[in-house]
């Protein structure tokens, strides 16, 4: 049995708990930003949106290294990694996430890049609102898809010939 696969499955399940917390925090501080008209809450929401995508990307990097034995490099590696996770690798693994999930997550990837690249007072509140509003459903979809993948990892570890 490949011992790294159950460890990765366990890590995925653990990270999902942290992603749920980040999701809830983003929603809470975004609501406060609207109620209190306080830019500090906008900044906090942006940071939590950043953390949401970064947490998922960290898992994707682990899958790329431990399962695919290939992690993209170069200027577009973040985008390539996302595409890699939505692609089935014949005789290696199913797609980690659906194409639909990939498209949705790409918005969060691009937003994370903006958070890293510009001052927070220049963020587009309308775009942030849409990201926060969609976050709970996106988290639930990511949770379902990643739990299925974690189950695949556990099964592959038990029956490596499948």
C-alpha positions, 0 to 999 in steps of 0.5 A: 500500500502506498502510504502517501495516498492515505496521508494526502486524503487525510490532509485534504479532509483536514484542509476542508475544515480550515477552508470552511472557517475561511469561508465563514470569516469572509462572509462575516467580515463582508457583512460587517463591512456593509453594515459599518462602512468600515474599509478594514472589514473589506480588507479582511474579506479580501484577505480571506478570499485570498486565503480560500484560493491559496488553501485550495491551491496548496492542496492542488500542489500536493496532488500534483507532487504526490500523485501526478509526479508533475507540478507546472512551472513558469509564469502561468503555473498557477493557471496551469495547475488549476487546469491540471486538477480538472483533467483526468490522468489516464491510469493515474487518477480521475479529475480532482475537480470538475471543469465547472469548478475550475472555471469558478475557481479561476475567478478566485485565482485572478482575484488573489493575484489582484490582492497580491498586486494592488493596494486594497483600497483599489479593490472593486467592491462589486466584484468582491461582493459577487465572490463573497456571495458565491463563496458558500456554494463554491466551498460546498461544491469543492468540499464534495469534489475533494472528498470524492477525490480523497475517497479515491486516494484511500481506495487506490492505497488499498487496491493499487491495481485498480 
